[in-house]
Amino acid sequence: MKWYVGIAATTRAYIAFRASDTPTEASGYLAVIGPFKTKRGALWAEKYGRSNPHFQHVDDAERYAKNEARDEI
């Protein structure tokens, strides 16, 4: 199972989810970002990814999420 972030067709909200297969248009999302290496990266993208010019790749989300977790300690 891998982590993805989908843009919901009805609300345009970012939603983190796990899927065993690569999501397709039939999944009910306008677009899907991923797969992410970690749940932490997917949740960061769900929360901060919308209209964020610094979020260009899943690796960006992973790096920002890791830095954020380290800063909380």
N, C-alpha and C positions, 0 to 999 in steps of 0.2 A: 504494500500500500504506500502510495506517495502522496505528498501534500500539494494541493493546488489552491489558487485563489480564482474564483469565478466572478464575473460581473453579471449580476442577476438581470434577467431580461425585463422584469416588471418594475423593479425599484432602482436599478442601476447601482445597487449597493455591492461592495466587495464582500465576498463570503469565502472563508477558508474551509476547505473540505478535503477528505482523503478519498482516493480512488485507486482501485487495483489496475484499471485500464486507463489509457489516455482518454480524457473527456472529449466528446464530440458535440456538434451543434444540438444533437438530441438530448444533451444533458440539461438543457434549459438555461444556458448562460449565453450572453452576447459574445463574451470572450473569456478565455481561460489563460492564466499566467502560471507557469510552472513546468515541470515539477520542482518543488523546493527540496533542499537537502534536509531541512528540519521543520518541525512544527513551529518553533519560535520564529523562523524566517517568514513562514506563511502568515502567522498571526500579525507580525509587524507589517507586512504588505497589506493585510486586510484593514489594519487600523490607520496606517500612514501612507499607503500607496497612491491613493486617488490624487491626481494633479500634482504629484511630487516630482519635480524635474530631476531630482537626484536618484530617483528609483527608475533605472533603465533596464535592469537585469536582475534575475533572482539572486545573483551573488551580492548585489547591492543590499537587498533586503536582509540577507544572511549576515552581512558585515555590520549593518546598522543595528540589527537586533542583538548581535553579540556584544557590540559596544554598549548598547543600552542596558543589557543585563549586567555587564561588568560594572557600569556606573552605579547600579542599584546596590551593589554590595558595600 
